[in-house]
């Protein structure tokens, strides 16, 4: 539930965090006429927009600014610990609580975005994904987490993996990303060991 307040010529609306993005503070000001901007303030995104942008146009305006900012703050600084913590949160939400033993970034995956060893419950994520939006990394993690329950790409596997609401969007994004990088990515991402 968004909270709203007014200070001077600026109206402030706080959108609570969603799964795919952090808390967003929307500042609409009569001083702004056409342009908007977004920046980080701690873990919150501050979006400043013209006061005359309303309704659906406002939502689109804010979403575009937030998405642009999220893609500009890649997970470059996120280490293995943060990746593993994210996987544990996703496991609780989408994977019936089945957690990996370890999750880490790797630099040696040339033909995969990620891989999973169901026997050891280890997940490895290509460091190339550090440049991707969080929702893409989350969808990849949910895909790999699903392999902890179902090793193959059967209908039972996809029933679990597709619990992530943007799994299809992520696949499309990664196809384009691979094309842009000139990569041939393999479908098989499960290792037996």
URGIQUI-V803442 format. One record per residue. N is the residue number from 0. RES is the residue in one small letter. SS is DSSP state (@ for helix, = for strand, . for the rest). OMEGA is omega in degrees with one decimal (999 if undefined). Layout:
BEGIN
N&RES&SS&OMEGA, N&RES&SS&OMEGA
END
This chain:
BEGIN
0&x&.&-178.9, 1&x&.&176.0, 2&x&=&-177.1, 3&x&=&174.6, 4&x&=&-178.2, 5&x&=&175.2, 6&x&=&-179.3, 7&x&.&-180.0, 8&x&.&-176.9, 9&x&=&173.4, 10&x&=&-178.6, 11&x&=&177.5, 12&x&=&179.1, 13&x&=&174.1, 14&x&=&179.7, 15&x&.&179.2, 16&x&.&173.9, 17&x&=&-179.1, 18&x&.&-173.9, 19&x&.&177.5, 20&x&=&-178.3, 21&x&.&175.8, 22&x&.&-178.4, 23&x&=&174.3, 24&x&=&-178.7, 25&x&=&178.1, 26&x&=&177.5, 27&x&=&-173.9, 28&x&=&176.6, 29&x&.&179.6, 30&x&.&178.0, 31&x&.&-177.5, 32&x&.&-174.5, 33&x&.&-170.4, 34&x&.&175.9, 35&x&.&179.4, 36&x&=&177.7, 37&x&=&177.3, 38&x&=&179.2, 39&x&=&169.7, 40&x&=&-172.7, 41&x&.&178.7, 42&x&.&-179.1, 43&x&=&174.4, 44&x&=&176.6, 45&x&=&178.7, 46&x&=&178.4, 47&x&=&-176.1, 48&x&=&175.6, 49&x&=&-179.0, 50&x&.&-177.3, 51&x&.&176.6, 52&x&.&-174.1, 53&x&.&173.7, 54&x&@&-176.9, 55&x&@&178.6, 56&x&@&178.9, 57&x&@&179.4, 58&x&@&179.7, 59&x&@&-179.8, 60&x&@&-178.9, 61&x&@&-179.0, 62&x&@&179.5, 63&x&@&179.1, 64&x&@&179.7, 65&x&@&-179.5, 66&x&@&178.8, 67&x&@&179.9, 68&x&@&179.6, 69&x&@&179.4, 70&x&@&177.7, 71&x&@&176.8, 72&x&.&-177.4, 73&x&.&-176.5, 74&x&@&-177.1, 75&x&@&-177.6, 76&x&@&-177.0, 77&x&.&179.5, 78&x&.&-179.5, 79&x&@&-179.3, 80&x&@&178.9, 81&x&@&178.8, 82&x&@&179.5, 83&x&@&177.9, 84&x&@&178.2, 85&x&@&179.6, 86&x&@&178.9, 87&x&@&176.7, 88&x&@&178.9, 89&x&@&178.8, 90&x&@&179.1, 91&x&@&-176.6, 92&x&@&-170.7, 93&x&@&-169.6, 94&x&.&177.1, 95&x&.&178.0, 96&x&.&177.9, 97&x&.&-173.2, 98&x&.&173.9, 99&x&.&173.8, 100&x&.&177.5, 101&x&=&175.3, 102&x&=&-178.6, 103&x&=&173.4, 104&x&=&175.7, 105&x&=&-179.2, 106&x&.&-174.2, 107&x&.&178.5, 108&x&.&-176.7, 109&x&.&-174.4, 110&x&.&-179.8, 111&x&.&173.2, 112&x&.&-179.4, 113&x&=&175.6, 114&x&=&-176.6, 115&x&=&172.0, 116&x&=&-177.0, 117&x&.&-178.7, 118&x&.&-179.0, 119&x&.&-179.1, 120&x&.&177.2, 121&x&=&177.4, 122&x&=&176.9, 123&x&=&-177.0, 124&x&=&-179.6, 125&x&=&179.2, 126&x&@&175.2, 127&x&@&-178.2, 128&x&@&178.4, 129&x&@&-178.3, 130&x&@&-175.0, 131&x&.&175.1, 132&x&.&-178.0, 133&x&@&-176.9, 134&x&@&177.4, 135&x&@&178.1, 136&x&@&178.6, 137&x&@&-180.0, 138&x&@&177.3, 139&x&@&178.5, 140&x&@&178.9, 141&x&@&177.0, 142&x&@&-179.5, 143&x&@&177.5, 144&x&@&179.2, 145&x&@&177.8, 146&x&.&175.7, 147&x&.&177.5, 148&x&.&-178.3, 149&x&.&-172.7, 150&x&.&-176.2, 151&x&.&177.6, 152&x&.&-179.6, 153&x&.&175.3, 154&x&@&178.3, 155&x&@&176.8, 156&x&@&-176.8, 157&x&@&175.3, 158&x&@&178.7, 159&x&@&-176.4, 160&x&@&-176.9, 161&x&.&171.5, 162&x&.&174.9, 163&x&.&-171.8, 164&x&.&-177.5, 165&x&.&-179.5, 166&x&@&179.8, 167&x&@&177.8, 168&x&@&-179.8, 169&x&@&178.5, 170&x&@&178.9, 171&x&@&178.2, 172&x&@&-176.4, 173&x&@&174.7, 174&x&@&178.1, 175&x&@&178.9, 176&x&@&178.5, 177&x&@&178.4, 178&x&@&179.0, 179&x&@&178.9, 180&x&@&-178.4, 181&x&.&-177.5, 182&x&.&169.7, 183&x&.&-176.6, 184&x&.&179.0, 185&x&.&175.8, 186&x&.&-176.1, 187&x&.&-178.6, 188&x&.&-179.0, 189&x&=&176.7, 190&x&.&175.6, 191&x&.&179.4, 192&x&.&999
END
